[in-house]
Amino acid sequence: MTSIPDIVGLVGAATILFAYLLLQIGRTDSNGFLYTIMNLVGSAMILFSLVFDFNLPSLFIEVAWIAISLIAIVRLLRRRFQGRCNHKD
């Protein structure tokens, strides 16, 4: 029987792959929130599964994926905030 952590990890991997599919078929933008959030959530789900079945290379890539996603989210929020500030003038 498949464990809960395995199911969570598989859903996370599917989320990342689905984000990539959406990008490739032109349904999302790599600079948008949807793509970035899907990558962040998917990586966090895989990271959760690694707590129960540790694998160092997978831990490394998932932590890096999360860090990159967080950097992208901060940049997107800054850009959005600056756009709102510029419109108030």
N, C-alpha and C positions, 0 to 999 in steps of 0.2 A: 504494500500500500504506500502511496506517495504521502510524504509528510507535509504538514502546513508550511514549514520553511521552504521546502522544494516548490510547492505551488506558488508561494509568494515570489520566489526567485524566478520561476518560469514566467509568471505574469509580468514581472519587471523586465525580463529579456524581451518578451513580446511587445511591451510598451515601447522600448527603445527601437526595436525593429519596425514597429508601426510608424513611429515618428520619422524614421528614415524613409520608409515607403511614401509617406505623405510628402516629404521633401522632394523625393525623386519624381513623383507624379504631379508636382506643382500645386499641391493642396495646402502647403504651408511654406513659410519663409524661414530660412535658417537664422534670421535676425529677429524672429518674432517670439512672443511669449509661449505659444503653444509648443513649438518644437523644443524650446529650452526646458520648459516645465516637464514635458514628457520624458526628456532625457534625465532630468534630476530625479523625478519620481521613480522611473525605471531603475536607475542606478541605486537609489536608496533601498528599493525592494530587493535587489540582488545582494546588496550589502547586508541586509537583514538576514537573508538565507545563509550568508557566509558565517554568521555568528554560530550557527548550528553545524556547519560543515566547512571548516576553515580551509582556505586555499590562498596562499600568499600572493601569487600573481593576480588572481581575481580581486583580492583586496586592494592591491595597488592600482589596478585600472579603474575600479569603481570609485575609490577615493579621488583619483585624478578626475574622473568624469563628473563627480559631484562638485569638486572645486571649480572646474571649468564652467559648469552650468551656473554655479553661484556667481562667478565673475560676470557671466553674460547677463544674468538677471539684474545685477547691480548696474551694469552699463545701460540696460534697457530702461530701468527705473529712472536713472539720472537723465537720460535722453528725454523721457516722457515728462519728467519734472521740469527740465529746462525749457521744453516746448511750451508748457503751461505758463511758466514765468515770463517768457518772451511775448505771449499773447496778451498779457495784462497791461503792457505799456501803452 
